[in-house]
């Protein structure tokens, strides 16, 4: 895996996921997204989502024409 997107990157779990990804060897390219950001998944192998349910719905629509896989950990808390 070379390029990983993290949606909800400024949240507690998003920051934790990024810290873990930064320890991998070889280190992947990390692209972070938050609510209101443009979702540019070009070249992403996978997008890890730790956002809110309504943000996940937008993310799924944005990924519709992407080859990136989606891993989501949305809890439903508002």
N, C-alpha and C positions, 0 to 999 in steps of 0.2 A: 504494500500500500504506500502510495507516494503523497497523495494530497487528500486531506481530511477536512471537511467542513464541520463547524460546531455552531449549531443554532441555539440561541439562548446563552451565548458565551459570557455575558456579564453577570449572570446569575451564579448562585453558590455552586450548583452542580456543574454548570458550564465551565466555570473557572477551574473546578477540580478536574474535570475531564481534560482540559487544556494542559494543566500541570502534569497529569499522567502521560499524555501524548508526548510532551516535551522530554520525557525520560527514555523514550523508545530509541533503539539503535537499529538501523539508521533512523534519524529523526525525520518524521514526515513534514511536509509543508502543511501548515494549519491555517485555514481560512475561517474567521469568526464572523458570526452574524447575530444581530439582535433585532428586536421589533423595530420596524421602520426602515431597516437597511435594505438595500437592493440585494437580492439573492443571486449571486453569480457563482454557479456551481461548475463552471467550465473546468474540466479536467479533474474534478473531485471523484475519487473512487467511492467514497462513502460520506454521508452527512449524519452526524450524531446530533440528536435533537433533545435538549432539556429546556423546553420553553413552556408556554401556556397552551391549553387546548386550541384556542382560537388562532394562535400563531402557527400551530402544527398544521391546521387546515390550510393556511396560506402556503406553508412550506410544501405540503404534498402537491398542491396545484403547481407550484413553481418547479417541482421535481418531475412533473409529468413528462417533460420532453428532455429529461436528463438520463444519462446511463448510471448515475450515482445510486448506490444502495442507501436505504434509510434505516437507521437504528434510533428508536425513540424511547424516552424515559419520562414522558409527560405524566404528571401526578394528578392533574385536575384542580390543584389549588389555585385560587385567584388572589 
